[in-house]
Amino acid sequence: MSKLSARLKALINLPAAQPGTTPAPRQISTVYEKIESEATSNKVGRPPWLALSTAATMTMNSPESLTALYKVATNGQELAQSIATAELMREVGVKCISFNGIPRTINCLGAFRTALPPTVVSSLSKTPCRIPTPENITSIRDRGRALWNSIYRPYEDKLFDKLSESHPDLPVHILNSHYGALLADPENRPGGAKVGRVLASVVAVSCLRAQTGVGPQVTSHVFGLRKAVEDGTWVEDDAVSEEGAKWLASDEGSVWLLESVDRIVEAISYGKGSSFAPGLKSKL
């Protein structure tokens, strides 16, 4: 295989092209601790604030900040709890693919694993649970449709048809490859973490808010969070209490969710805004 020229390598790694990940600011742990404190005072519990913080941090492409978040979240935890925390963060990170794409999840989860204590790494799930087979493909499709309906009702069919006008495979891919195979928790998993219906909406809102430029989608998933409470699909969630789910779905809770994401973006970017699609800093 031929090698890349020095000029081409330099162009790929030009500072203006922002080729690297985003470093962690010194005060990021304080930001996470404040969000944790607010979640506790509003009886939301650990998983929701951890899910929103993980999703926003991964959208900002900051593996160092993700490591800082893990340290805040596991402060005072026993080994078993620390493993569960790592599993939840990994699962949220995988679900971020549906909103942020694959590259940032690769960046963040790879660095995250490297930074974990060996005792935690050795205990993480190593068995994939999303491999499609002739036996499970129907259930994957059905889970995706159920999650889609829960988030978008009463417009679930109208939205499907509208998306198909843009491209006939657009809603097909979204439903089967994302809602079914990724965003809906898989059945009979041997290990790992279950995110659940409420946190799926929390992840969606957090990623999209941190991206900027997708206000209609943020609105849709804020409503999707409310519908998780309205239609009772949150009941099977292990990660959130009824009180916590109802508060998150309220105006006050949703304002807190959005403002918490904004604080993370503000801190990691040093006030410059989202790193998701900022464009080149200057002409190449």
N, C-alpha and C positions, 0 to 999 in steps of 0.2 A: 504494500500500500504506500502511495506517495505521501510525503510529509507536507504539512502546511508551511507556506513561506513565512518568513519572519514578519513581512508586511501584513499578511492576512491574520496572523496570530495577534499582532499589535492592534489591528482594526477590531477584531472580536473583543479584545480586552480593553478597548479604549475607555478611559474613565467616564467620558460623556455618555457612553452606552450603558453605564451602570451594570456591569456584568456580574458583580458579586452580591452576596446576601447582605442584609441590613444589620449592622452591629447593634448590640444592646446598649441603650443609654444607662448611665449610672443609676438613675432614679427609677428604673422600671420596676424593681421589686416593691418599692413604695407604692407605685400605682396599683399593682396587683393586690397588695395587702389592703389598700383602701377599698377596692372592689369586693374583696373577700369580707371585709368588715361590714360593708353595706348589705351584702347578701345575707350575712348572718343576722343582722338587726331586723331584716325584713322576712326572716324565716324561710329563705329560699333554699338554703342548703348548699353543700359543696359542689355537686355536679353542674348545676346551671352556671354558676360564676366561672367555674373551671372551663366549661365548654365554650362560653362566649370569649373568654380570654385566650384560649387555645386557638379558636377560629380566627379571631382578629389578629393575633400574633403571626399565624401562618400566612394570612393574607398579606401581611407586611413583610413576609420573607425574612424573618429574623430568628434563626435557630438559637442564637445566644439568648435572646429574650425568652424563648420557649424553655430553655434550661433554667433560667431564673424563675420562671413561673412554676416549674416543677418543684423547685426548692421551697418556694413559698407555700405551695399546696401540700407538701409532705412534711412540713415543719411539725415535729412532735409525733409523727405517725410511726406505727410499728411496720415491720417489713411487709406483712400481708397487705396493709393499707397502701403502702407506697407502691407495691406492685399493681394494685387495683387502680391507683391514680395514673400510673404510666399507661396502663391498658386503655383507660378512658381517653387520655390525651391522644394515644395512637389511633383509636377508633374515630375520634373527632377529626384527626388529621386526614385519615383516609376519606371520610365523607366530604372534606373540603375540596376534593377533586371535582365534585360536581359543580362547584361555584368558582374555584380559582384555577382549575386545570391541574395537570399532573406535575409540572416541574417544581412548583413551590412545595408541594407535599413531599416530593423526593428530597429536596434540599433540607427541609425541616425535620422530617422523620429520620433521615439518615444521621444527621448531626445529633438529634435528640437521643437516639440509641447509643451513639458513641459516648455521650456525656453521662449516661445513667450508671449507677453503681453496678458492678459485676453481679452482685447477689440479686439485683432486680432483673437485669438482662437475662440471666440464666433461667429465670422463672416466667418470662413472658411467653405467651402462646406462640407456637411455631407451626400450627396447623391451619392452612387456609380453609375458609368456610364459604367461599363465594364461587366455587368452580361450578359452572352450569353443566348439567347432565340431562339426558332424556327423561330421567325420573323427576328432576326438580324444576325443570324449566317452566312448567305451568305455574307452580307455586311462586316462583320468582316474579312472573308476570302479574299474578294476582295480587301479591304484596305491593308491587309498584302501583297498580291501579287503585288499590285501597288507600294508599298514602296520598296519591294524587287527588282522589276524590275528597279525602278529608281536608286537604289544604285548600282546594279551589272550589268546593261546592258553594253555591249551586251553579257555578259556571264551568264545571269540569269538562263537560262535553263541548261547550262553546269554545273554550280555550283550546282544546285538542284540535277542533276543526280549523280554528284560526291559525294555529301553528302549522298545520298541514298545508295551508295555502302558501306559506313561505317555502316549504319543501315537504313533500309527502313523508319523508323519513325523519323529519325533525321531531315531531311528537313521539314517533315510534322509538327513536333512539333515546330520547329523554325518559320515557316511561320504562323501557326495558333495561337500558344500560345504567341509568342513574337511579330513578325512583325504586325500581325493583331490585336490581343487582347491588346497589350501593347504599342509597339513603335509608331504605327500609332494613331493619335489623334482620340478618339471616336466621333461619330456623336451625335448631339443634347444633349450635356451635359448641365445640369442645372446650373452648376457653375464650379469653379476651373479654371485652366489655360490651354491654348493651347500652346504646345511647337512648333509645326510646323516642316516642312521638314528640314530646315537648322539646327535648334537647335537639331534635332534628330541625325544628323551626328556629331554635335559638342559634344553632350553627349557621343556618341559611341567612338569618337577619344579620348576624355578626360579620360573616364574610362579605355580604353584599354592601353593608354599610361601610366597611373598611375599604372597599374597592372605590367607591364613589361612582357617579355617572349612571346608576341603575336604580333611581328612585322608585319607579313603578314596581320593580321586583321586590324592593324592600317593603313597600306597602303590601304587596301580595302576601309576603311571608309573615308580616306582622299580623295580618288577618288570619293567616294559617295557624299562627300560635293561638289565637283566640278560639279558632274552630276546634283545636285539640281539646280544649276545655268544654266547649259547647257540645261536641258530639261524643264526649266521654272516652275518646281513644287514649287519653293520657292515663287512664286507670291502670293499664298494664305496665306503666313505667315504674321501674324500681328506683329511678334516680331523682324523683321529685315528689313532694307531698302534695296533697290537694290544696292546702293553703298556699304553698309555693307556686303551684301551677296557676292558680287563680290570680295571684298577685302579678306574676310575670305577664299574664294575658290582659291585665288592666292597663289603663292609660299610664298610671304611675309606674308600673313595672316595665312597660315598654319604653317609656322615657328613660328610665334607669338603664335599660339594656343598650339603647342607642348611645346614650351619653357615656356609658362605660367603654364602649367600643371607641368612641371619639377620643377619650382620654388615652387609650392605649396607642392609637394612631398618632396622636399629638406627641406623646412621649417618645415613641420609637423614631419618629420622623424629625424630631427636634422642631416641631411646628411647621414643617414643610408640607404636610399632608400625605396622602396615600402614596405608597411606592408601587401600587399594583400596575398602573399604566401611566407613569408620569411623562413618558416620552424622553427623547434625548435632551440633555442639558444644553447642548450647543450643536451647531452644524458640524457634521463630520468632514 
